[in-house]
Each structure stands twice: as C-alpha cells, then as structure tokens.
Amino acid sequence: MSGAERYNIHSQLEHLQSKYIGTGHADTTKHEWLTNQHRDTFCVHSWSS
C-alpha cells in the first residue's frame, strides 16, 4: 500500500468519525463506546415499535 493510499484511507476514516459519533476514534474510551452502543440500540428499538 502506497503512502497516498494510506493517507486517503486515513482521511476517509477521520471524515466518518467526525460525521458519525458512534464510530468512535483513537481516543474513545470503553465507557464512551458502550454508551454510544446502548444509545444507538435503544433508538433502533424505539423506532421499530
């Protein structure tokens, strides 16, 4: 993988992480990640009812 490809993938990942809170980032703690998962799961279930 070339340096340009690696930069592009990293750039896309950063964009997704800034756009969607639940995707996390390098500094996301386990607690934050679990909180996001619980919140997202609750939202999915409340919309499907």
N, CA, C and O atoms as a CHARMM CRD file, in Angstrom:
* protein
*
  196
    1    1 MET  N      0.85000  -1.17000   0.00000 PROA 1      0.00000
    2    1 MET  CA     0.00000   0.00000   0.00000 PROA 1      0.00000
    3    1 MET  C      0.89800   1.23600   0.00000 PROA 1      0.00000
    4    1 MET  O      1.81800   1.35500   0.80900 PROA 1      0.00000
    5    2 SER  N      0.61800   2.12900  -0.90200 PROA 2      0.00000
    6    2 SER  CA     1.45400   3.32900  -1.00700 PROA 2      0.00000
    7    2 SER  C      1.06100   4.35500   0.05400 PROA 2      0.00000
    8    2 SER  O      0.00800   4.25400   0.68400 PROA 2      0.00000
    9    3 GLY  N      1.91600   5.32100   0.22800 PROA 3      0.00000
   10    3 GLY  CA     1.65500   6.37300   1.19800 PROA 3      0.00000
   11    3 GLY  C      0.40200   7.16300   0.86900 PROA 3      0.00000
   12    3 GLY  O     -0.34000   7.55700   1.76900 PROA 3      0.00000
   13    4 ALA  N      0.15900   7.40000  -0.42400 PROA 4      0.00000
   14    4 ALA  CA    -1.03000   8.14800  -0.84100 PROA 4      0.00000
   15    4 ALA  C     -2.30500   7.37500  -0.51700 PROA 4      0.00000
   16    4 ALA  O     -3.28600   7.96400  -0.06100 PROA 4      0.00000
   17    5 GLU  N     -2.30100   6.05700  -0.74800 PROA 5      0.00000
   18    5 GLU  CA    -3.47100   5.23200  -0.42900 PROA 5      0.00000
   19    5 GLU  C     -3.74100   5.23500   1.06800 PROA 5      0.00000
   20    5 GLU  O     -4.88500   5.35400   1.50900 PROA 5      0.00000
   21    6 ARG  N     -2.66800   5.10000   1.84100 PROA 6      0.00000
   22    6 ARG  CA    -2.79300   5.08600   3.29700 PROA 6      0.00000
   23    6 ARG  C     -3.37000   6.41300   3.78700 PROA 6      0.00000
   24    6 ARG  O     -4.23200   6.42800   4.66600 PROA 6      0.00000
   25    7 TYR  N     -2.89500   7.53100   3.22000 PROA 7      0.00000
   26    7 TYR  CA    -3.40300   8.85600   3.60000 PROA 7      0.00000
   27    7 TYR  C     -4.87900   8.96700   3.24800 PROA 7      0.00000
   28    7 TYR  O     -5.66400   9.49100   4.03900 PROA 7      0.00000
   29    8 ASN  N     -5.26700   8.48100   2.07200 PROA 8      0.00000
   30    8 ASN  CA    -6.65200   8.56400   1.63800 PROA 8      0.00000
   31    8 ASN  C     -7.56700   7.77200   2.56600 PROA 8      0.00000
   32    8 ASN  O     -8.62700   8.26400   2.95300 PROA 8      0.00000
   33    9 ILE  N     -7.17600   6.56500   2.92300 PROA 9      0.00000
   34    9 ILE  CA    -7.97200   5.73400   3.82900 PROA 9      0.00000
   35    9 ILE  C     -8.09100   6.40300   5.18700 PROA 9      0.00000
   36    9 ILE  O     -9.17400   6.43700   5.77300 PROA 9      0.00000
   37   10 HSD  N     -6.98000   6.93700   5.69300 PROA 10     0.00000
   38   10 HSD  CA    -6.98900   7.62400   6.98800 PROA 10     0.00000
   39   10 HSD  C     -7.89700   8.84900   6.93400 PROA 10     0.00000
   40   10 HSD  O     -8.63900   9.11500   7.87900 PROA 10     0.00000
   41   11 SER  N     -7.84000   9.58800   5.84100 PROA 11     0.00000
   42   11 SER  CA    -8.66900  10.77100   5.66800 PROA 11     0.00000
   43   11 SER  C    -10.15000  10.40200   5.65100 PROA 11     0.00000
   44   11 SER  O    -10.96900  11.08900   6.26200 PROA 11     0.00000
   45   12 GLN  N    -10.49400   9.32400   4.95700 PROA 12     0.00000
   46   12 GLN  CA   -11.88900   8.87600   4.90600 PROA 12     0.00000
   47   12 GLN  C    -12.37300   8.43600   6.28900 PROA 12     0.00000
   48   12 GLN  O    -13.50400   8.73400   6.67400 PROA 12     0.00000
   49   13 LEU  N    -11.53600   7.74100   7.02100 PROA 13     0.00000
   50   13 LEU  CA   -11.89000   7.29600   8.35600 PROA 13     0.00000
   51   13 LEU  C    -12.12300   8.48700   9.28300 PROA 13     0.00000
   52   13 LEU  O    -13.09600   8.50300  10.03700 PROA 13     0.00000
   53   14 GLU  N    -11.24900   9.47200   9.23300 PROA 14     0.00000
   54   14 GLU  CA   -11.43400  10.67400  10.04800 PROA 14     0.00000
   55   14 GLU  C    -12.73300  11.37800   9.69500 PROA 14     0.00000
   56   14 GLU  O    -13.42600  11.87700  10.58200 PROA 14     0.00000
   57   15 HSD  N    -13.07200  11.42500   8.41600 PROA 15     0.00000
   58   15 HSD  CA   -14.31700  12.06000   7.99100 PROA 15     0.00000
   59   15 HSD  C    -15.52300  11.32700   8.58000 PROA 15     0.00000
   60   15 HSD  O    -16.43600  11.96000   9.11200 PROA 15     0.00000
   61   16 LEU  N    -15.52800   9.99300   8.48600 PROA 16     0.00000
   62   16 LEU  CA   -16.63100   9.21700   9.05000 PROA 16     0.00000
   63   16 LEU  C    -16.73700   9.40500  10.56000 PROA 16     0.00000
   64   16 LEU  O    -17.83300   9.53700  11.10500 PROA 16     0.00000
   65   17 GLN  N    -15.58900   9.41600  11.22700 PROA 17     0.00000
   66   17 GLN  CA   -15.59400   9.55800  12.68200 PROA 17     0.00000
   67   17 GLN  C    -16.08700  10.93100  13.10600 PROA 17     0.00000
   68   17 GLN  O    -16.69800  11.05600  14.16800 PROA 17     0.00000
   69   18 SER  N    -15.84300  11.96000  12.31400 PROA 18     0.00000
   70   18 SER  CA   -16.34400  13.29600  12.66300 PROA 18     0.00000
   71   18 SER  C    -17.82300  13.42200  12.33700 PROA 18     0.00000
   72   18 SER  O    -18.53300  14.20200  12.97300 PROA 18     0.00000
   73   19 LYS  N    -18.29600  12.66800  11.35700 PROA 19     0.00000
   74   19 LYS  CA   -19.68800  12.75000  10.92200 PROA 19     0.00000
   75   19 LYS  C    -20.61600  11.92300  11.81000 PROA 19     0.00000
   76   19 LYS  O    -21.73000  12.34700  12.11700 PROA 19     0.00000
   77   20 TYR  N    -20.15700  10.75300  12.21600 PROA 20     0.00000
   78   20 TYR  CA   -20.98100   9.83800  12.99900 PROA 20     0.00000
   79   20 TYR  C    -20.31900   9.57900  14.35000 PROA 20     0.00000
   80   20 TYR  O    -19.24300   8.98600  14.41900 PROA 20     0.00000
   81   21 ILE  N    -20.96600  10.02500  15.41600 PROA 21     0.00000
   82   21 ILE  CA   -20.40800   9.93100  16.76300 PROA 21     0.00000
   83   21 ILE  C    -20.12100   8.48400  17.15000 PROA 21     0.00000
   84   21 ILE  O    -19.09300   8.20300  17.76500 PROA 21     0.00000
   85   22 GLY  N    -21.00600   7.57700  16.80300 PROA 22     0.00000
   86   22 GLY  CA   -20.89600   6.17900  17.22500 PROA 22     0.00000
   87   22 GLY  C    -19.72100   5.41500  16.64100 PROA 22     0.00000
   88   22 GLY  O    -19.41400   4.31900  17.11000 PROA 22     0.00000
   89   23 THR  N    -19.05400   5.96100  15.63000 PROA 23     0.00000
   90   23 THR  CA   -17.93300   5.23200  15.04100 PROA 23     0.00000
   91   23 THR  C    -16.68200   5.31100  15.89100 PROA 23     0.00000
   92   23 THR  O    -15.74800   4.53500  15.69300 PROA 23     0.00000
   93   24 GLY  N    -16.65200   6.23500  16.83200 PROA 24     0.00000
   94   24 GLY  CA   -15.50400   6.36100  17.72400 PROA 24     0.00000
   95   24 GLY  C    -14.29100   6.94300  17.03900 PROA 24     0.00000
   96   24 GLY  O    -14.35600   7.37700  15.88900 PROA 24     0.00000
   97   25 HSD  N    -13.18400   6.94700  17.75500 PROA 25     0.00000
   98   25 HSD  CA   -11.90600   7.43700  17.25900 PROA 25     0.00000
   99   25 HSD  C    -10.81900   6.84100  18.12600 PROA 25     0.00000
  100   25 HSD  O    -11.11000   6.06900  19.04000 PROA 25     0.00000
  101   26 ALA  N     -9.60600   7.17500  17.86400 PROA 26     0.00000
  102   26 ALA  CA    -8.47600   6.56000  18.57900 PROA 26     0.00000
  103   26 ALA  C     -8.52200   6.81100  20.08200 PROA 26     0.00000
  104   26 ALA  O     -8.01200   6.00000  20.85500 PROA 26     0.00000
  105   27 ASP  N     -9.11800   7.91300  20.50800 PROA 27     0.00000
  106   27 ASP  CA    -9.15600   8.25900  21.92800 PROA 27     0.00000
  107   27 ASP  C    -10.46800   7.88600  22.61500 PROA 27     0.00000
  108   27 ASP  O    -10.67700   8.25500  23.77100 PROA 27     0.00000
  109   28 THR  N    -11.35100   7.16700  21.93600 PROA 28     0.00000
  110   28 THR  CA   -12.62100   6.76900  22.52500 PROA 28     0.00000
  111   28 THR  C    -12.37600   5.76200  23.64500 PROA 28     0.00000
  112   28 THR  O    -11.68600   4.75900  23.45800 PROA 28     0.00000
  113   29 THR  N    -12.95100   6.04500  24.80200 PROA 29     0.00000
  114   29 THR  CA   -12.81100   5.11100  25.92400 PROA 29     0.00000
  115   29 THR  C    -13.82900   3.98600  25.78700 PROA 29     0.00000
  116   29 THR  O    -14.78800   4.09100  25.02300 PROA 29     0.00000
  117   30 LYS  N    -13.61200   2.92700  26.52300 PROA 30     0.00000
  118   30 LYS  CA   -14.54900   1.80500  26.51300 PROA 30     0.00000
  119   30 LYS  C    -15.92700   2.27600  26.98700 PROA 30     0.00000
  120   30 LYS  O    -16.94700   1.86700  26.43100 PROA 30     0.00000
  121   31 HSD  N    -15.95900   3.11800  27.99400 PROA 31     0.00000
  122   31 HSD  CA   -17.22400   3.63000  28.51900 PROA 31     0.00000
  123   31 HSD  C    -17.97200   4.44200  27.46000 PROA 31     0.00000
  124   31 HSD  O    -19.17800   4.26500  27.28500 PROA 31     0.00000
  125   32 GLU  N    -17.27100   5.32500  26.75800 PROA 32     0.00000
  126   32 GLU  CA   -17.90500   6.12200  25.70200 PROA 32     0.00000
  127   32 GLU  C    -18.46100   5.22000  24.60300 PROA 32     0.00000
  128   32 GLU  O    -19.57600   5.42600  24.12300 PROA 32     0.00000
  129   33 TRP  N    -17.67400   4.22200  24.21200 PROA 33     0.00000
  130   33 TRP  CA   -18.10000   3.32300  23.15500 PROA 33     0.00000
  131   33 TRP  C    -19.36200   2.55300  23.56800 PROA 33     0.00000
  132   33 TRP  O    -20.31000   2.44100  22.79100 PROA 33     0.00000
  133   34 LEU  N    -19.36300   2.02900  24.79000 PROA 34     0.00000
  134   34 LEU  CA   -20.53500   1.29200  25.28100 PROA 34     0.00000
  135   34 LEU  C    -21.75300   2.19900  25.39900 PROA 34     0.00000
  136   34 LEU  O    -22.86800   1.78300  25.08700 PROA 34     0.00000
  137   35 THR  N    -21.55000   3.43100  25.84500 PROA 35     0.00000
  138   35 THR  CA   -22.65000   4.38800  25.94500 PROA 35     0.00000
  139   35 THR  C    -23.26500   4.64200  24.57300 PROA 35     0.00000
  140   35 THR  O    -24.48700   4.67200  24.42700 PROA 35     0.00000
  141   36 ASN  N    -22.41000   4.82200  23.57000 PROA 36     0.00000
  142   36 ASN  CA   -22.90500   5.02200  22.20400 PROA 36     0.00000
  143   36 ASN  C    -23.66900   3.80500  21.70800 PROA 36     0.00000
  144   36 ASN  O    -24.70800   3.95200  21.06600 PROA 36     0.00000
  145   37 GLN  N    -23.17400   2.60600  21.99200 PROA 37     0.00000
  146   37 GLN  CA   -23.84600   1.38500  21.55400 PROA 37     0.00000
  147   37 GLN  C    -25.22100   1.25700  22.20800 PROA 37     0.00000
  148   37 GLN  O    -26.19200   0.89900  21.54100 PROA 37     0.00000
  149   38 HSD  N    -25.30800   1.54400  23.49400 PROA 38     0.00000
  150   38 HSD  CA   -26.58600   1.45000  24.20300 PROA 38     0.00000
  151   38 HSD  C    -27.56700   2.47600  23.65900 PROA 38     0.00000
  152   38 HSD  O    -28.73800   2.16300  23.44200 PROA 38     0.00000
  153   39 ARG  N    -27.10300   3.68900  23.44000 PROA 39     0.00000
  154   39 ARG  CA   -27.95900   4.75200  22.91600 PROA 39     0.00000
  155   39 ARG  C    -28.48200   4.37900  21.52600 PROA 39     0.00000
  156   39 ARG  O    -29.67300   4.51700  21.24300 PROA 39     0.00000
  157   40 ASP  N    -27.58300   3.90900  20.67100 PROA 40     0.00000
  158   40 ASP  CA   -27.98000   3.56000  19.30200 PROA 40     0.00000
  159   40 ASP  C    -28.94500   2.38100  19.29300 PROA 40     0.00000
  160   40 ASP  O    -29.91500   2.37900  18.53500 PROA 40     0.00000
  161   41 THR  N    -28.68400   1.37700  20.13300 PROA 41     0.00000
  162   41 THR  CA   -29.56800   0.21900  20.21500 PROA 41     0.00000
  163   41 THR  C    -30.94700   0.63600  20.69600 PROA 41     0.00000
  164   41 THR  O    -31.95400   0.17500  20.15700 PROA 41     0.00000
  165   42 PHE  N    -31.00900   1.49600  21.69700 PROA 42     0.00000
  166   42 PHE  CA   -32.27800   1.97900  22.21200 PROA 42     0.00000
  167   42 PHE  C    -33.05400   2.71900  21.12400 PROA 42     0.00000
  168   42 PHE  O    -34.26300   2.52900  20.98600 PROA 42     0.00000
  169   43 CYS  N    -32.37100   3.55500  20.35800 PROA 43     0.00000
  170   43 CYS  CA   -33.02700   4.31700  19.29400 PROA 43     0.00000
  171   43 CYS  C    -33.59800   3.39800  18.21900 PROA 43     0.00000
  172   43 CYS  O    -34.70900   3.61700  17.73600 PROA 43     0.00000
  173   44 VAL  N    -32.85600   2.39200  17.85200 PROA 44     0.00000
  174   44 VAL  CA   -33.32700   1.45700  16.82500 PROA 44     0.00000
  175   44 VAL  C    -34.57800   0.74400  17.30900 PROA 44     0.00000
  176   44 VAL  O    -35.54100   0.59900  16.55500 PROA 44     0.00000
  177   45 HSD  N    -34.57200   0.30100  18.55200 PROA 45     0.00000
  178   45 HSD  CA   -35.71300  -0.43600  19.08100 PROA 45     0.00000
  179   45 HSD  C    -36.91900   0.46600  19.29100 PROA 45     0.00000
  180   45 HSD  O    -38.05500   0.03100  19.09900 PROA 45     0.00000
  181   46 SER  N    -36.69300   1.69900  19.67600 PROA 46     0.00000
  182   46 SER  CA   -37.83500   2.59800  19.90300 PROA 46     0.00000
  183   46 SER  C    -38.47500   3.02300  18.58200 PROA 46     0.00000
  184   46 SER  O    -39.67500   3.29700  18.54800 PROA 46     0.00000
  185   47 TRP  N    -37.70300   3.08500  17.49400 PROA 47     0.00000
  186   47 TRP  CA   -38.24600   3.44600  16.18900 PROA 47     0.00000
  187   47 TRP  C    -38.98300   2.27700  15.54900 PROA 47     0.00000
  188   47 TRP  O    -39.90600   2.48100  14.76000 PROA 47     0.00000
  189   48 SER  N    -38.58500   1.06200  15.88000 PROA 48     0.00000
  190   48 SER  CA   -39.20000  -0.09700  15.23500 PROA 48     0.00000
  191   48 SER  C    -40.50800  -0.50100  15.90900 PROA 48     0.00000
  192   48 SER  O    -41.24000  -1.33500  15.37500 PROA 48     0.00000
  193   49 SER  N    -40.81100   0.06800  17.05600 PROA 49     0.00000
  194   49 SER  CA   -42.04300  -0.30300  17.78200 PROA 49     0.00000
  195   49 SER  C    -43.24100   0.46600  17.28700 PROA 49     0.00000
  196   49 SER  O    -44.34900   0.27400  17.79000 PROA 49     0.00000
